[in-house]
Amino acid sequence: MTTPSRRKPRWVGWLRDLALLLLVLTAIHWWQTRDVASGPAPLLAGQLLDGRPVALADYRGRPLLVHFWATWCPVCRLEQGSIAALAQDYPVLTVATGSGSGEEVAAYLAEAGLDFPVLLDESGALGQAWGVRGVPASFVIDAEGRIAHVAVGYTTGLGLRARLWLAGR
């Protein structure tokens, strides 16, 4: 006599698939962020497009989003609305890397209707110092000037907002 086969409940398969998906996403995140800066934030100072001087020390005592992007990057274009909205509620410092001259970046911002602080990184040296190999790359800096969270690639505004909130606790 054979015993009837017992099927596993459907939720067991879903749980297995979810665990596999989380494992894959974690591996991808690790791979993308393997060379980025960690610990104390590297130096970041210069002159914003509007002429004001800026340095990370100016933001000490509160969480800050440092966002590397480029005018030629389609994923950056998808995120720019979220970054602009975040800049209304949190300190945000963006770095336009490999995007041309200050005039070209300013024209891009005007055409897109964007008004967030931009530090120009024509040569890519700032991005290199932070270990940025691709854009967009977002770094959440905590109140003590340490890198609390890093995201490479598309990140939702809600995700960045949550990371900034966590860094401020």
Buried (B, 14 or more C-beta within 10 A) or exposed (E): EEEEEEEEEEEEEEEEEEEEEEEEEEEEBEEBBEEBBEEEBBEBEEEBBEEEEBEBEEBEEEBBBBBBBBBEBEBBBEBBEBBBBBBEEBBBBBBBBBBBEBEBBBEBBEEEEBEBBBBBBBEBEBBEEBBBBEBBBBBBBBBEBEBBBBBBBEBEBEBBBEBBEEBBE
